[in-house]
Amino acid sequence: MLSLTLVGNLGADPSVGATRKGKPITTLHVAVNRVRTDAATGERIESAEWFRVRAMGLLVDLAERLTKGTRVLVIGRLDIGHYQSTEGEARVSFDVWADELVPCSPRPEGGGDGNDRRDDRQNRPSEPPSPRSAASAPHADRSRPAATPPTRRNEDDESLPW
């Protein structure tokens, strides 16, 4: 088994389909950018390698929320396939079967593309109210920490801060 880790950008929105047994599967096209310097000329050369990433199970739900251009981290297994093109040329395909898929791009504020992809925080129930502490009581003396037990103040004692 060939394990690999990719960090790249989606070249298109993920497509969702089904296997022959009816299980959902999604396909992502990930471009991994590579920058190198030509030793002879010193020129900077940029290129992109494309990988077809397949995801199944719970990763399908996550992948459906991704869009073109999203930066992703993919940890998976490499499957190398050999085939012939319609012209009879030998070709090689590189498929990655994702074990983990992590979006790395920040989500756009305000909904972005108009799809019904809301931030998960909007759908979470609100936090339960915390019990009132002594510092938040209506008549609490806020000039000293809540953990400090109140002491009687001697009006003749000016050394106390309260």
Sine and cosine of phi, psi and omega as CSV:
sin_phi,cos_phi,sin_psi,cos_psi,sin_omega,cos_omega
0.00,0.00,0.70,-0.71,0.03,-1.00
-0.97,-0.26,0.95,-0.32,0.03,-1.00
-1.00,-0.03,0.55,-0.83,0.03,-1.00
-0.48,-0.88,0.30,-0.95,0.05,-1.00
-0.80,-0.60,0.78,-0.62,0.01,-1.00
-0.86,-0.50,0.62,-0.79,0.20,-0.98
-0.80,-0.61,0.88,-0.47,-0.04,-1.00
-0.32,-0.95,-0.13,-0.99,-0.03,-1.00
-0.91,-0.41,0.58,-0.82,0.04,-1.00
-0.95,0.32,0.74,-0.67,0.02,-1.00
-1.00,0.06,-0.22,0.98,0.01,-1.00
-0.34,-0.94,0.26,-0.97,0.11,-0.99
-0.89,0.45,0.59,-0.80,0.02,-1.00
-0.88,0.47,0.54,-0.84,0.07,-1.00
-0.94,-0.35,0.67,-0.74,-0.04,-1.00
-0.93,-0.37,0.71,-0.70,0.04,-1.00
-0.64,-0.76,-0.38,-0.93,0.01,-1.00
-0.64,-0.77,0.50,-0.87,0.08,-1.00
-0.97,0.23,0.05,-1.00,0.03,-1.00
-0.89,0.45,-0.44,0.90,0.01,-1.00
-1.00,0.01,0.05,1.00,0.07,-1.00
1.00,0.01,0.10,1.00,0.02,-1.00
-0.99,0.16,0.65,-0.76,-0.01,-1.00
-0.93,0.36,0.60,-0.80,0.03,-1.00
-0.60,-0.80,0.62,-0.78,0.03,-1.00
-0.86,-0.51,0.51,-0.86,0.02,-1.00
-0.86,-0.50,0.77,-0.64,0.04,-1.00
-0.85,-0.52,0.57,-0.82,0.08,-1.00
-0.94,-0.35,0.92,-0.38,-0.11,-0.99
-0.94,-0.35,0.80,-0.60,0.07,-1.00
-0.99,-0.16,0.84,-0.55,0.05,-1.00
-0.96,-0.28,0.90,-0.44,-0.03,-1.00
-0.99,0.15,0.61,-0.79,0.01,-1.00
-0.75,-0.67,0.73,-0.68,0.04,-1.00
-0.84,-0.54,0.77,-0.64,0.05,-1.00
-0.61,-0.79,0.26,-0.97,0.02,-1.00
-0.93,-0.37,0.78,-0.63,0.04,-1.00
-0.92,0.39,0.81,-0.58,-0.06,-1.00
-0.91,0.41,-0.55,0.83,-0.06,-1.00
-0.98,0.22,-0.70,0.71,-0.11,-0.99
-0.98,-0.21,-0.30,0.96,-0.06,-1.00
0.97,0.25,0.15,0.99,-0.03,-1.00
-0.98,0.19,0.62,-0.78,0.03,-1.00
-0.99,0.16,0.80,-0.60,-0.04,-1.00
-0.88,-0.48,0.83,-0.56,0.04,-1.00
-0.94,-0.34,0.67,-0.75,0.06,-1.00
-0.55,-0.84,0.28,-0.96,0.02,-1.00
-0.79,-0.61,0.72,-0.70,0.11,-0.99
-0.96,-0.27,0.71,-0.70,-0.05,-1.00
-0.97,-0.24,0.69,-0.73,0.04,-1.00
-0.80,-0.60,0.67,-0.74,0.12,-0.99
-1.00,-0.05,0.86,-0.50,-0.05,-1.00
-0.94,-0.34,0.77,-0.63,0.03,-1.00
-0.93,-0.36,0.66,-0.76,0.01,-1.00
-0.70,-0.72,0.59,-0.81,0.01,-1.00
-0.73,-0.69,0.11,-0.99,0.06,-1.00
0.94,0.35,-0.67,-0.74,-0.03,-1.00
-0.91,0.41,-0.37,0.93,0.00,-1.00
-0.93,0.37,-0.37,0.93,0.02,-1.00
-0.90,0.44,-0.69,0.73,0.01,-1.00
-0.89,0.46,-0.67,0.74,0.03,-1.00
-0.91,0.42,-0.71,0.70,-0.05,-1.00
-0.89,0.45,-0.54,0.84,0.00,-1.00
-0.89,0.46,-0.42,0.91,-0.03,-1.00
-1.00,0.05,-0.08,1.00,-0.01,-1.00
-1.00,0.05,0.41,-0.91,0.01,-1.00
-0.75,-0.66,0.23,-0.97,0.04,-1.00
-0.79,0.61,0.71,-0.71,0.02,-1.00
1.00,-0.05,-0.23,0.97,0.00,-1.00
-0.91,0.42,0.73,-0.69,0.08,-1.00
-0.99,0.14,0.75,-0.67,-0.06,-1.00
-0.73,-0.68,0.47,-0.88,0.17,-0.99
-0.95,-0.31,0.81,-0.59,-0.01,-1.00
-0.85,-0.53,0.81,-0.59,0.12,-0.99
-0.89,-0.45,0.82,-0.57,-0.07,-1.00
-0.24,-0.97,-0.31,-0.95,-0.05,-1.00
-0.89,-0.45,0.69,-0.73,-0.02,-1.00
-1.00,0.01,0.76,-0.65,0.06,-1.00
-0.88,-0.48,0.91,-0.43,-0.03,-1.00
-0.99,-0.15,0.83,-0.56,0.00,-1.00
-0.89,-0.45,0.55,-0.84,0.03,-1.00
-0.88,-0.47,0.71,-0.71,0.00,-1.00
-0.44,-0.90,0.11,-0.99,0.05,-1.00
-0.93,-0.37,0.66,-0.75,0.05,-1.00
-0.96,0.27,0.11,-0.99,0.01,-1.00
-0.91,0.41,-0.36,0.93,0.05,-1.00
-1.00,0.05,-0.01,1.00,0.03,-1.00
1.00,0.00,0.11,0.99,0.00,-1.00
-0.99,0.14,0.59,-0.81,0.05,-1.00
-0.96,0.28,0.72,-0.69,-0.01,-1.00
-0.77,-0.64,0.34,-0.94,0.04,-1.00
-0.80,-0.61,0.70,-0.72,0.07,-1.00
-0.89,-0.45,0.55,-0.83,0.03,-1.00
-0.87,-0.49,0.95,-0.32,0.06,-1.00
-0.94,-0.34,0.66,-0.75,0.05,-1.00
-0.92,-0.39,0.81,-0.59,0.08,-1.00
-0.99,-0.11,0.94,-0.34,-0.13,-0.99
-0.95,0.30,0.75,-0.67,0.17,-0.98
-0.99,-0.17,-0.53,0.84,0.05,-1.00
-0.66,-0.75,0.58,-0.81,0.00,-1.00
-0.64,-0.76,0.87,-0.49,-0.07,-1.00
-0.80,-0.61,0.88,-0.48,0.10,-0.99
-0.94,0.33,0.71,-0.71,-0.02,-1.00
-0.94,-0.35,-0.25,0.97,0.00,-1.00
-0.99,0.16,0.60,-0.80,0.11,-0.99
-0.93,0.38,0.54,-0.84,0.01,-1.00
-0.97,0.25,0.63,-0.78,0.02,-1.00
-0.91,0.41,0.60,-0.80,0.04,-1.00
-0.98,0.20,0.59,-0.81,0.12,-0.99
0.98,0.20,0.26,0.97,0.09,-1.00
1.00,-0.07,-0.40,0.92,0.14,-0.99
0.88,0.47,-1.00,-0.06,-0.18,-0.98
-1.00,0.02,0.06,1.00,0.06,-1.00
1.00,0.07,-0.11,0.99,0.05,-1.00
-0.94,0.34,0.26,-0.97,-0.02,-1.00
-1.00,0.06,0.83,0.56,0.01,-1.00
-0.92,-0.39,1.00,0.04,-0.06,-1.00
-1.00,0.06,0.42,-0.91,0.09,-1.00
-0.90,0.44,0.69,-0.72,-0.04,-1.00
-0.87,0.50,-0.46,0.89,-0.03,-1.00
-0.90,0.43,-0.44,0.90,0.00,-1.00
-0.94,0.34,-0.43,0.90,-0.07,-1.00
-0.99,-0.13,-0.02,1.00,0.00,-1.00
-0.99,0.17,0.57,-0.82,0.08,-1.00
-0.93,0.36,0.47,-0.88,-0.02,-1.00
-0.93,0.36,0.39,-0.92,0.01,-1.00
-0.92,0.40,0.62,-0.78,0.06,-1.00
-0.93,0.37,0.53,-0.85,-0.01,-1.00
-0.91,0.42,0.63,-0.78,0.01,-1.00
-0.99,0.14,0.44,-0.90,0.02,-1.00
-0.89,0.45,0.53,-0.85,-0.03,-1.00
-0.93,0.37,0.74,-0.67,0.07,-1.00
-1.00,-0.06,0.19,-0.98,-0.01,-1.00
-0.89,0.45,-0.50,0.87,-0.03,-1.00
-0.95,0.31,-0.39,0.92,-0.03,-1.00
-0.98,-0.17,0.06,1.00,0.03,-1.00
-0.91,0.42,0.49,-0.87,-0.11,-0.99
-0.86,0.52,-0.57,0.82,-0.06,-1.00
-0.92,-0.38,0.43,0.90,-0.04,-1.00
-0.96,0.28,0.54,-0.84,0.07,-1.00
-0.99,0.11,0.95,-0.32,-0.09,-1.00
-1.00,0.06,0.07,1.00,-0.02,-1.00
-0.99,0.12,-0.15,0.99,0.06,-1.00
-0.74,-0.67,0.42,-0.91,-0.02,-1.00
-0.87,0.50,0.49,-0.87,-0.03,-1.00
-0.91,0.40,-0.48,0.88,-0.03,-1.00
-0.96,0.28,-0.31,0.95,-0.01,-1.00
-0.98,0.18,0.82,-0.57,0.01,-1.00
-0.93,0.36,0.62,-0.78,-0.01,-1.00
-0.92,0.40,0.61,-0.79,0.04,-1.00
-0.86,-0.52,0.41,-0.91,0.06,-1.00
-0.96,0.27,0.68,-0.74,-0.02,-1.00
-0.99,-0.15,0.79,-0.61,0.09,-1.00
-1.00,0.06,0.85,-0.53,-0.09,-1.00
-0.90,0.43,-0.31,0.95,0.04,-1.00
-1.00,0.09,-0.21,0.98,-0.08,-1.00
-1.00,-0.04,0.95,-0.32,-0.02,-1.00
-1.00,-0.05,-0.07,1.00,-0.05,-1.00
-0.98,0.18,-0.26,0.97,-0.01,-1.00
-0.98,0.19,0.68,-0.73,-0.05,-1.00
-0.93,0.35,-0.31,0.95,-0.02,-1.00
-0.93,-0.36,0.00,0.00,0.00,0.00
